[in-house]
Amino acid sequence: MLKNYSILALFFCINTLAFAQQDQSENTYKKRILETTEIDLLSSYYGQQGNNAAVTGGLGTEELTDATGTIVVSIPINADDVLTIDAGVSAYTSASSSNINPFDGSNGADIYQASSGASRSDTWANLTGSYTHNSDDRNKIWSAKASVSSEYDYFSIGFGGSYTRLFNDKNTELSIKANVYLDTWTTIYPIELRPGAAYGDSNYNPTFTPFNDIGRNSYSLGFGFSKILSKNLQGSLALDLVQQSGLLSTPFQRVYFSDSPDVFFDNFQLADDVERLPNNRFKIAAGGRLNYYINAAIVLRSYYRYYTDDWGINSHTASLEIPVKLGDKFTVYPSYRYYTQTAADQFGAYETHLSTDTFYTSDYDLSKYNANQFGFGVNYTDIFAKFHLLQFGLKSIDLKYYNYKRNTGLSSNIITAGFKFVQD
C-alpha cells in the first residue's frame, strides 16, 4: 500500500512540474479552471428506526444513528489542472449490529433491544485523491483517482478514471468513467456460530460452514450524455454497468429455517445459519434528467432511473426538485423522491427459508418494498465571500433535511450541512 501511495505522489509531482512549465510558456490570459483553493466542510446526522433487522434474521430493532464529517480540498495546480483531496470519518451506533453478540451486555439478550457490548458502535474512515486535467480549449477533461477506506470488518482500496468530451460550443457532452474497488472482509460471525461457543442445548446443531472467500471485487463502467436542448431545457442520459464478485454475503446476518427447531439461549433465538448469496452479481442502471428553467427564480429538476440485476431485483426511481431563488443570496428547494423494487430471488422473511435452499437472506434491503422521501433545503451564496475564516472567505452554506419511509416500516431522518470556503 505504501508503495502505491509513493507512485501516486510521484505521478502528481511529475505532472505538477510538467504542467507548470507548460503554463509558463503559454498565453497568460488563459482562464484558469479553478482560480483559488476551495475547501468544502460537509457533515450529516442520520437516524433510523425499524423492526426487520438482518442481523437477527428479519426480526428485531433496526435502530441506528450515524454522524459523518468530511473535508474536501480542491487545489489549482496550474491553469489546467486541479488536485482534490477528500477525507471523511463516520461514527455510528447500531442496535442491530450490537446483536452480533447479544450476550455481551449487562441486560438480557433481546432482538428488540440493543446490547451494550463492544459491537454496538464503530468508525468508518475514507481518503480519496483525484487529479483532473483540462485541455487548452476546455473541450477535453481527463481525471484519475485513488481511494482507501476502512471499517472494523473490511478494508477497501479503489482506483479509477474518467474522460469527458464537449461539442457544439459546449452544448453537448459525452463522458465515460471506470472504477475498480478491491475489498477484504474480516469475517465476523454471530457469536453462537463461532468456534468454542457454548450456547444452546443438544438440539442446537447448526450446519454452519465458514466462508472460504474473504475478498470482494467491484468493477464499474459508466457512460453519460448531456445536451442543452433549448434555451430553457437541458437533458442528460446515463448508463452504468457494475460487476461484483467474491464474498457478497454479510457474514454476521442470521437466517432462520422453517424446517429446523427453534433453539433459544437467554430468550434469544440462535441462528440456523448466516445469509448465503451468490458470489457474482451484475447490475445495470439507466436513467435520465430533465431540467427546465421556468424563469430566473424557479427551476424544475426531474430524474428517473431504471435498475435491474441478475439477482431478480428490478427498481424504478423518480424524483423532482424545485429550486426557488429568494433574492440574490438565498435559494430554497423542496424535493420528493419515489422508489419501488421487486424482491431478490434469494430473499425470504423470518423462518420462510428451507435448510435445503442453496441461497437465502432475510435482509429487507433485498425485499420487495416502496419508499417515499420528502426533502427541503436552503442555500445561501455570497459570491463576494465577505465573511472570512483565516485566509478563506465563506462562499456558500447548504442545509438539507430528508424524511424517508418504506412500506416495510423502516423510517429515517437525515440532516446535512455544507460550507464552501474560497481562498483570498
FINU-146537 format. One record per residue (C-alpha): residue in one letter; x negated, y, z negated. Coordinates in Angstrom, 3 decimals. Each point is the difference from the previous one (the first is absolute). Example, Ala and Ser with C-alpha at 12.3 -4.5 7.8 and 13.67 -1.06 7.14 Angstrom:
2
+------+----------+----------+----------+
| zaba |        x |        y |        z |
+------+----------+----------+----------+
|    a |  -12.300 |   -4.500 |   -7.800 |
|    s |   -1.370 |    3.440 |    0.660 |
+------+----------+----------+----------+
# end
This chain:
424
+------+----------+----------+----------+
| zaba |        x |        y |        z |
+------+----------+----------+----------+
|    m |    0.000 |    0.000 |    0.000 |
|    l |   -2.819 |    2.443 |   -0.866 |
|    k |   -1.598 |   -0.760 |    3.366 |
|    n |    3.257 |    0.863 |    1.769 |
|    y |    0.216 |    3.331 |   -1.805 |
|    s |   -3.609 |    0.788 |    0.892 |
|    i |    0.677 |   -0.665 |    3.687 |
|    l |    3.110 |    2.165 |   -0.156 |
|    a |   -1.881 |    2.843 |   -1.698 |
|    l |   -2.778 |   -0.216 |    2.609 |
|    f |    2.623 |    0.142 |    2.752 |
|    f |    1.490 |    3.140 |   -1.522 |
|    c |   -3.408 |    1.663 |   -0.340 |
|    i |   -1.067 |   -0.793 |    3.574 |
|    n |    3.267 |    1.299 |    1.396 |
|    t |   -0.147 |    3.102 |   -2.158 |
|    l |   -3.478 |    0.903 |    1.274 |
|    a |    0.801 |   -0.832 |    3.603 |
|    f |    3.205 |    1.975 |    0.123 |
|    a |   -1.509 |    2.901 |   -1.936 |
|    q |   -2.811 |    0.286 |    2.568 |
|    q |    2.518 |   -0.246 |    2.819 |
|    d |    2.181 |    2.669 |   -1.582 |
|    q |   -2.900 |    2.480 |   -0.177 |
|    s |   -0.534 |   -0.281 |    3.753 |
|    e |    3.687 |    0.448 |    0.891 |
|    n |    2.052 |    3.144 |    0.244 |
|    t |    0.551 |    1.482 |   -3.442 |
|    y |    3.596 |    1.016 |    0.762 |
|    k |    1.268 |   -3.619 |    0.024 |
|    k |    2.818 |   -0.315 |   -2.526 |
|    r |   -0.831 |   -2.335 |   -2.856 |
|    i |    2.264 |   -2.965 |   -0.729 |
|    l |   -0.120 |    0.815 |   -3.713 |
|    e |   -1.159 |    3.452 |   -1.037 |
|    t |   -0.912 |   -0.708 |   -3.640 |
|    t |    0.024 |   -2.810 |   -2.525 |
|    e |    3.489 |   -1.014 |   -1.134 |
|    i |    0.937 |   -1.851 |   -3.188 |
|    d |    3.318 |   -1.753 |   -0.557 |
|    l |    0.948 |   -0.980 |   -3.546 |
|    l |    2.825 |   -2.551 |    0.038 |
|    s |    1.847 |   -1.661 |   -2.848 |
|    s |    3.096 |   -2.116 |   -0.453 |
|    y |    2.034 |   -1.667 |   -2.714 |
|    y |    2.087 |   -3.071 |    0.813 |
|    g |    2.465 |   -1.890 |   -2.156 |
|    q |    2.259 |   -2.945 |    0.843 |
|    q |    2.593 |   -2.251 |   -1.614 |
|    g |    1.430 |   -3.335 |    1.094 |
|    n |    0.785 |   -3.563 |   -1.091 |
|    n |   -1.458 |   -2.209 |    2.733 |
|    a |   -3.661 |   -0.267 |   -0.952 |
|    a |   -2.039 |   -2.277 |    2.257 |
|    v |   -2.428 |   -0.740 |   -2.858 |
|    t |    2.837 |   -1.764 |   -1.827 |
|    g |    1.549 |   -1.779 |    2.983 |
|    g |    2.556 |    2.564 |    1.166 |
|    l |    1.427 |    0.811 |   -3.428 |
|    g |   -1.298 |    2.430 |   -2.607 |
|    t |   -0.966 |    3.616 |   -0.377 |
|    e |   -1.672 |    1.870 |    2.866 |
|    e |   -0.738 |    3.063 |   -2.118 |
|    l |   -3.136 |    1.753 |    1.233 |
|    t |   -1.605 |    3.429 |   -0.265 |
|    d |   -2.920 |    1.243 |    2.077 |
|    a |   -1.969 |    3.254 |   -0.098 |
|    t |   -2.331 |    0.784 |    2.897 |
|    g |   -2.546 |    2.740 |    0.590 |
|    t |   -1.821 |    0.590 |    3.293 |
|    i |   -2.499 |    2.537 |    1.281 |
|    v |   -0.611 |    0.479 |    3.724 |
|    v |   -2.948 |    2.132 |    1.097 |
|    s |   -0.314 |    1.002 |    3.672 |
|    i |   -3.386 |    1.461 |    0.955 |
|    p |   -0.748 |    1.625 |    3.380 |
|    i |   -3.385 |   -1.323 |    1.128 |
|    n |   -0.076 |    2.288 |    3.029 |
|    a |    2.495 |    1.407 |    2.504 |
|    d |    0.997 |   -3.474 |    1.235 |
|    d |   -0.300 |   -2.371 |   -2.942 |
|    v |    1.664 |   -0.511 |   -3.364 |
|    l |   -0.979 |   -2.315 |   -2.853 |
|    t |    2.833 |   -0.973 |   -2.365 |
|    i |   -0.385 |   -1.693 |   -3.383 |
|    d |    3.126 |   -1.422 |   -1.640 |
|    a |   -0.221 |   -1.304 |   -3.591 |
|    g |    2.937 |   -1.192 |   -2.068 |
|    v |    0.783 |   -1.693 |   -3.313 |
|    s |    3.297 |   -1.585 |   -0.987 |
|    a |    0.871 |   -1.162 |   -3.522 |
|    y |    3.115 |   -2.086 |   -0.517 |
|    t |    1.905 |   -1.747 |   -2.748 |
|    s |    2.169 |   -2.934 |    1.059 |
|    a |    2.394 |   -1.995 |   -2.120 |
|    s |    0.113 |   -2.605 |    2.746 |
|    s |   -3.777 |   -0.450 |    0.212 |
|    s |   -0.181 |   -0.217 |   -3.780 |
|    n |    1.919 |   -3.284 |    0.239 |
|    i |   -2.823 |   -1.714 |    1.859 |
|    n |   -0.779 |   -0.915 |   -3.592 |
|    p |    3.189 |    0.623 |   -1.964 |
|    f |   -1.463 |   -1.583 |   -3.150 |
|    d |   -2.827 |    2.485 |   -0.638 |
|    g |    2.127 |    2.664 |   -1.666 |
|    s |    1.198 |    0.510 |   -3.540 |
|    n |    3.659 |   -0.636 |    0.858 |
|    g |    1.656 |   -3.132 |    1.320 |
|    a |   -0.220 |   -0.723 |    3.721 |
|    d |    2.960 |    1.303 |    2.026 |
|    i |    0.359 |    0.476 |    3.758 |
|    y |    1.957 |    3.219 |   -0.619 |
|    q |   -2.604 |    1.451 |   -2.337 |
|    a |   -3.583 |    1.039 |    0.666 |
|    s |   -2.743 |   -1.843 |   -1.787 |
|    s |   -2.334 |    2.311 |   -1.906 |
|    g |   -3.067 |   -1.955 |    1.133 |
|    a |   -2.946 |    1.018 |    2.157 |
|    s |    1.629 |   -0.876 |    3.345 |
|    r |    2.544 |    2.790 |   -0.375 |
|    s |   -2.090 |    2.764 |    1.590 |
|    d |   -2.825 |    0.483 |    2.468 |
|    t |   -1.774 |    2.528 |    2.206 |
|    w |   -0.435 |    0.099 |    3.773 |
|    a |   -2.740 |    2.080 |    1.641 |
|    n |   -0.699 |    0.856 |    3.644 |
|    l |   -2.686 |    1.877 |    1.931 |
|    t |    0.295 |    0.756 |    3.738 |
|    g |   -2.381 |    1.909 |    2.248 |
|    s |    0.887 |    1.053 |    3.545 |
|    y |   -1.831 |    1.895 |    2.734 |
|    t |    1.790 |    1.764 |    2.879 |
|    h |   -1.526 |    1.404 |    3.183 |
|    n |    1.805 |    2.246 |    2.504 |
|    s |   -1.128 |    0.614 |    3.575 |
|    d |   -0.854 |    3.509 |    1.181 |
|    d |    3.366 |    0.416 |    1.731 |
|    r |    1.793 |   -1.463 |   -3.045 |
|    n |    1.735 |   -2.573 |    2.197 |
|    k |   -1.849 |   -3.042 |   -1.373 |
|    i |   -0.221 |   -0.979 |   -3.673 |
|    w |   -2.006 |   -2.915 |   -1.430 |
|    s |    0.064 |   -1.087 |   -3.633 |
|    a |   -1.562 |   -2.712 |   -2.160 |
|    k |    0.668 |   -0.923 |   -3.609 |
|    a |   -1.057 |   -2.394 |   -2.743 |
|    s |    1.703 |   -0.742 |   -3.316 |
|    v |   -0.364 |   -1.983 |   -3.185 |
|    s |    2.635 |   -0.680 |   -2.672 |
|    s |    0.181 |   -2.078 |   -3.138 |
|    e |    2.508 |   -1.246 |   -2.543 |
|    y |   -0.116 |   -2.629 |   -2.725 |
|    d |    0.929 |   -2.855 |    2.345 |
|    y |   -1.353 |    1.064 |    3.403 |
|    f |   -2.783 |    1.844 |    1.787 |
|    s |    0.313 |    1.412 |    3.501 |
|    i |   -2.212 |    1.579 |    2.623 |
|    g |    1.293 |    1.517 |    3.207 |
|    f |   -1.192 |    1.740 |    3.112 |
|    g |    1.577 |    1.340 |    3.148 |
|    g |    0.155 |    2.677 |    2.626 |
|    s |    2.240 |    1.852 |    2.416 |
|    y |   -0.063 |    1.812 |    3.339 |
|    t |    2.435 |    2.724 |    1.091 |
|    r |    0.346 |    1.557 |    3.460 |
|    l |    1.995 |    3.161 |    0.741 |
|    f |    1.418 |    0.909 |    3.431 |
|    n |    2.100 |    2.684 |    1.697 |
|    d |   -1.385 |    2.942 |   -1.975 |
|    k |    0.316 |   -2.065 |   -3.192 |
|    n |    3.712 |   -0.618 |    0.546 |
|    t |   -0.536 |   -3.779 |    0.251 |
|    e |   -2.030 |   -2.212 |   -2.324 |
|    l |   -1.076 |   -3.641 |    0.160 |
|    s |   -1.762 |   -1.762 |   -2.857 |
|    i |   -1.315 |   -3.400 |   -1.011 |
|    k |   -1.212 |   -1.098 |   -3.424 |
|    a |   -1.406 |   -3.186 |   -1.502 |
|    n |   -0.668 |   -1.023 |   -3.612 |
|    v |   -1.401 |   -3.038 |   -1.775 |
|    y |    0.406 |   -0.778 |   -3.710 |
|    l |   -1.853 |   -2.839 |   -1.705 |
|    d |    1.421 |   -0.863 |   -3.418 |
|    t |   -1.113 |   -2.414 |   -2.697 |
|    w |    2.398 |   -1.190 |   -2.710 |
|    t |   -0.764 |   -0.948 |   -3.555 |
|    t |    2.558 |   -2.783 |   -0.333 |
|    i |    1.817 |    0.700 |   -3.257 |
|    y |    2.730 |   -2.574 |   -0.661 |
|    p |    2.838 |   -0.011 |   -2.547 |
|    i |   -1.441 |   -0.909 |   -3.374 |
|    e |    1.802 |   -3.374 |   -0.224 |
|    l |   -1.564 |   -1.210 |    3.270 |
|    r |   -3.581 |    0.694 |   -0.963 |
|    p |   -2.381 |   -2.814 |   -1.000 |
|    g |    0.306 |   -0.974 |   -3.653 |
|    a |    3.338 |    1.768 |   -0.520 |
|    a |    1.969 |   -1.508 |   -2.899 |
|    y |    3.569 |    1.050 |    0.705 |
|    g |    3.165 |   -2.000 |    0.374 |
|    d |    0.558 |   -3.645 |   -0.809 |
|    s |   -0.193 |   -3.410 |    1.673 |
|    n |    2.658 |    1.054 |    2.512 |
|    y |   -2.243 |    2.745 |    1.318 |
|    n |   -2.022 |   -1.485 |    2.817 |
|    p |   -0.278 |    2.566 |    2.836 |
|    t |   -1.536 |   -1.114 |    3.279 |
|    f |   -2.245 |    3.026 |    0.160 |
|    t |   -3.036 |    0.239 |    2.276 |
|    p |   -2.259 |    3.090 |   -0.071 |
|    f |   -0.563 |    1.884 |    3.247 |
|    n |   -3.157 |   -0.818 |    1.924 |
|    d |   -0.126 |    3.174 |    2.073 |
|    i |   -0.538 |    3.218 |   -1.985 |
|    g |   -0.544 |    2.314 |    2.971 |
|    r |    2.482 |    2.024 |    2.004 |
|    n |   -0.809 |    1.782 |    3.263 |
|    s |    2.214 |    2.565 |    1.729 |
|    y |   -0.498 |    1.272 |    3.542 |
|    s |    2.134 |    2.800 |    1.419 |
|    l |    0.274 |    1.673 |    3.383 |
|    g |    2.148 |    3.054 |    0.600 |
|    f |    1.060 |    2.015 |    3.047 |
|    g |    1.545 |    3.447 |    0.010 |
|    f |    1.579 |    2.304 |    2.547 |
|    s |    1.381 |    3.488 |   -0.620 |
|    k |    1.279 |    2.712 |    2.313 |
|    i |    1.511 |    3.451 |   -0.176 |
|    l |    3.229 |   -0.623 |    1.884 |
|    s |    1.278 |    3.564 |    0.021 |
|    k |   -0.386 |    3.291 |   -1.806 |
|    n |    1.997 |   -1.364 |   -2.923 |
|    l |   -0.489 |   -3.760 |    0.186 |
|    q |   -3.012 |   -2.180 |   -0.758 |
|    g |   -0.040 |   -3.805 |    0.051 |
|    s |   -2.408 |   -2.802 |   -0.818 |
|    l |   -0.166 |   -3.791 |    0.240 |
|    a |   -2.147 |   -2.446 |   -1.967 |
|    l |   -0.756 |   -3.714 |    0.190 |
|    d |   -1.915 |   -1.847 |   -2.723 |
|    l |   -1.213 |   -3.606 |    0.041 |
|    v |   -1.342 |   -1.671 |   -3.149 |
|    q |   -1.514 |   -3.460 |   -0.427 |
|    q |   -0.642 |   -1.308 |   -3.525 |
|    s |   -1.689 |   -3.235 |   -0.997 |
|    g |   -1.184 |   -1.632 |   -3.205 |
|    l |    1.612 |    0.046 |   -3.446 |
|    l |    3.265 |    1.869 |    0.607 |
|    s |    1.673 |   -1.420 |   -3.118 |
|    t |   -0.210 |    1.789 |   -3.340 |
|    p |   -1.487 |   -2.573 |   -2.404 |
|    f |    1.777 |    1.195 |   -3.170 |
|    q |    3.572 |    0.074 |    1.372 |
|    r |    2.006 |   -2.917 |   -1.397 |
|    v |    2.517 |   -2.220 |    1.799 |
|    y |    2.644 |   -2.215 |   -1.642 |
|    f |    1.417 |   -3.056 |    1.825 |
|    s |    3.615 |   -1.133 |   -0.126 |
|    d |   -1.049 |   -3.679 |   -0.146 |
|    s |   -2.463 |    0.347 |   -2.901 |
|    p |    0.914 |    0.045 |   -3.705 |
|    d |   -0.058 |    3.363 |   -1.759 |
|    v |   -2.744 |    0.101 |   -2.617 |
|    f |   -0.265 |    2.845 |   -2.511 |
|    f |   -2.645 |    1.129 |   -2.436 |
|    d |    0.872 |    2.729 |   -2.490 |
|    n |    3.226 |    0.638 |    2.001 |
|    f |   -1.998 |    0.606 |    3.170 |
|    q |    0.536 |   -2.286 |    2.997 |
|    l |   -3.250 |   -1.500 |    1.240 |
|    a |   -0.826 |    0.059 |    3.710 |
|    d |    0.601 |   -2.934 |    2.306 |
|    d |   -2.529 |    1.515 |    2.435 |
|    v |   -1.190 |    3.320 |    1.405 |
|    e |    1.203 |    1.446 |    3.287 |
|    r |   -1.334 |   -1.694 |    3.131 |
|    l |    0.027 |    1.973 |    3.240 |
|    p |   -1.531 |   -0.728 |    3.422 |
|    n |   -3.646 |    0.933 |    0.463 |
|    n |    0.772 |    2.051 |    3.110 |
|    r |    2.381 |    2.848 |    0.728 |
|    f |    0.480 |    2.076 |    3.151 |
|    k |    1.849 |    3.307 |   -0.221 |
|    i |    1.356 |    2.332 |    2.672 |
|    a |    1.361 |    3.474 |   -0.664 |
|    a |    1.307 |    2.397 |    2.649 |
|    g |    1.397 |    3.423 |   -0.728 |
|    g |    0.592 |    3.512 |    1.195 |
|    r |    0.444 |    3.559 |   -1.215 |
|    l |    2.013 |    2.923 |    1.359 |
|    n |   -0.522 |    3.478 |   -1.406 |
|    y |    2.447 |    2.706 |    1.048 |
|    y |   -0.688 |    3.658 |   -0.751 |
|    i |    3.372 |    1.668 |   -0.493 |
|    n |   -1.558 |    3.387 |   -0.752 |
|    a |   -2.904 |    1.528 |   -1.891 |
|    a |    1.568 |   -1.017 |   -3.310 |
|    i |    1.400 |   -3.530 |    0.555 |
|    v |   -1.480 |   -3.174 |    1.496 |
|    l |    1.528 |   -3.466 |    0.327 |
|    r |   -2.482 |   -2.871 |   -0.405 |
|    s |    1.385 |   -3.439 |    0.805 |
|    y |   -1.736 |   -3.385 |   -0.100 |
|    y |    0.865 |   -3.607 |    0.873 |
|    r |   -2.045 |   -3.211 |   -0.268 |
|    y |    0.693 |   -3.627 |    0.808 |
|    y |   -2.122 |   -2.687 |   -1.679 |
|    t |   -0.242 |   -3.753 |    0.487 |
|    d |   -2.383 |   -2.750 |   -1.075 |
|    d |   -0.383 |   -3.761 |    0.350 |
|    w |    1.167 |   -0.572 |   -3.580 |
|    g |    3.566 |    0.805 |    1.064 |
|    i |    0.263 |    3.611 |   -1.200 |
|    n |    1.639 |    2.532 |    2.299 |
|    s |    0.523 |    3.531 |   -1.244 |
|    h |    1.295 |    3.399 |    1.064 |
|    t |   -1.065 |    3.351 |   -1.452 |
|    a |    1.697 |    3.318 |    0.774 |
|    s |   -0.694 |    3.349 |   -1.618 |
|    l |    0.822 |    3.670 |    0.363 |
|    e |   -1.780 |    2.985 |   -1.502 |
|    i |    1.137 |    3.636 |    0.352 |
|    p |   -2.661 |    2.582 |   -0.902 |
|    v |    1.550 |    3.428 |   -0.626 |
|    k |   -2.231 |    3.065 |   -0.291 |
|    l |    0.916 |    2.462 |   -2.731 |
|    g |   -2.061 |    3.033 |    0.893 |
|    d |   -3.675 |    0.037 |    0.923 |
|    k |   -1.310 |   -2.189 |   -2.803 |
|    f |    2.624 |   -2.518 |   -1.085 |
|    t |    1.474 |   -3.018 |    1.783 |
|    v |    2.451 |   -2.539 |   -1.421 |
|    y |    0.585 |   -3.358 |    1.654 |
|    p |    2.736 |   -2.429 |   -1.020 |
|    s |   -0.347 |   -3.487 |    1.439 |
|    y |    1.811 |   -3.323 |    0.266 |
|    r |   -1.338 |   -3.451 |    0.908 |
|    y |    1.911 |   -3.232 |    0.608 |
|    y |   -1.639 |   -3.425 |    0.127 |
|    t |    1.376 |   -3.493 |    0.579 |
|    q |   -1.715 |   -3.373 |    0.460 |
|    t |    0.738 |   -3.688 |    0.367 |
|    a |   -1.512 |   -2.554 |   -2.376 |
|    a |   -3.228 |   -1.835 |    0.657 |
|    d |    0.384 |   -3.682 |    0.854 |
|    q |   -1.890 |   -0.908 |   -3.163 |
|    f |    2.154 |    2.043 |   -2.428 |
|    g |    2.355 |   -1.528 |   -2.522 |
|    a |    1.488 |    1.331 |   -3.221 |
|    y |   -0.609 |   -1.503 |   -3.454 |
|    e |    0.268 |   -3.828 |    0.080 |
|    t |    1.148 |   -0.267 |    3.615 |
|    h |   -3.221 |   -1.509 |    1.374 |
|    l |   -0.713 |   -3.722 |    0.047 |
|    s |   -3.284 |   -1.516 |   -1.101 |
|    t |   -0.241 |   -1.651 |    3.428 |
|    d |   -0.045 |    3.354 |    1.813 |
|    t |   -3.258 |    0.972 |    1.687 |
|    f |    0.276 |    3.733 |   -0.602 |
|    y |    1.910 |    1.909 |   -2.661 |
|    t |    0.180 |    3.376 |   -1.707 |
|    s |    2.459 |    1.848 |   -2.223 |
|    d |   -1.493 |    3.425 |    0.702 |
|    y |    2.944 |    2.318 |    0.735 |
|    d |   -2.227 |    2.171 |    2.202 |
|    l |    0.479 |   -2.878 |    2.471 |
|    s |    3.752 |   -0.323 |   -0.551 |
|    k |    2.870 |    1.420 |    2.005 |
|    y |    0.863 |    3.498 |   -1.231 |
|    n |    1.030 |    3.545 |    0.899 |
|    a |   -1.563 |    3.112 |   -1.508 |
|    n |    0.808 |    3.701 |   -0.125 |
|    q |   -2.458 |    2.751 |   -0.844 |
|    f |    0.863 |    3.631 |   -0.606 |
|    g |   -2.732 |    2.605 |   -0.228 |
|    f |   -0.549 |    3.698 |   -0.518 |
|    g |   -3.181 |    1.993 |    0.439 |
|    v |   -1.239 |    3.552 |   -0.441 |
|    n |   -3.028 |    1.442 |    1.766 |
|    y |   -1.785 |    3.255 |   -0.786 |
|    t |   -2.515 |    1.308 |    2.538 |
|    d |   -2.240 |    3.050 |   -0.245 |
|    i |   -2.074 |    0.348 |    3.171 |
|    f |   -2.129 |    2.660 |   -1.703 |
|    a |   -0.765 |   -2.249 |   -3.014 |
|    k |    0.145 |    2.858 |   -2.493 |
|    f |   -0.148 |   -2.196 |   -3.110 |
|    h |   -3.535 |   -1.319 |   -0.618 |
|    l |   -1.594 |   -2.793 |   -1.982 |
|    l |   -3.760 |    0.488 |   -0.009 |
|    q |   -0.964 |    0.425 |    3.690 |
|    f |    3.214 |   -1.500 |    1.353 |
|    g |    3.273 |    1.692 |    0.834 |
|    l |    3.365 |   -1.704 |   -0.492 |
|    k |    1.545 |   -0.418 |    3.449 |
|    s |    3.073 |   -2.115 |   -0.777 |
|    i |    1.970 |   -1.893 |   -2.652 |
|    d |    2.251 |   -2.919 |    0.881 |
|    l |    2.424 |   -1.582 |   -2.497 |
|    k |    2.286 |   -2.966 |    0.808 |
|    y |    2.525 |   -2.187 |   -1.788 |
|    y |    1.471 |   -3.294 |    1.296 |
|    n |    2.734 |   -2.240 |   -1.396 |
|    y |    0.067 |   -3.556 |    1.394 |
|    k |    2.602 |   -2.747 |   -0.495 |
|    r |    0.386 |   -3.533 |    1.365 |
|    n |    3.215 |   -1.960 |    0.002 |
|    t |   -1.872 |   -2.717 |   -1.952 |
|    g |   -0.126 |    2.301 |   -3.044 |
|    l |   -3.523 |    1.380 |    0.336 |
|    s |   -0.199 |    3.774 |   -0.430 |
|    s |   -2.906 |    2.399 |   -0.187 |
|    n |   -0.938 |    3.657 |   -0.268 |
|    i |   -3.158 |    1.652 |    1.243 |
|    i |   -1.341 |    3.516 |   -0.454 |
|    t |   -2.947 |    1.187 |    2.084 |
|    a |   -2.030 |    3.199 |   -0.040 |
|    g |   -2.634 |    1.265 |    2.419 |
|    f |   -2.288 |    3.029 |   -0.173 |
|    k |   -2.123 |    1.119 |    2.937 |
|    f |   -3.036 |    2.247 |   -0.580 |
|    v |   -2.198 |    1.592 |    2.667 |
|    q |   -3.507 |    1.285 |   -0.491 |
|    d |   -0.508 |    3.760 |    0.338 |
+------+----------+----------+----------+
# end
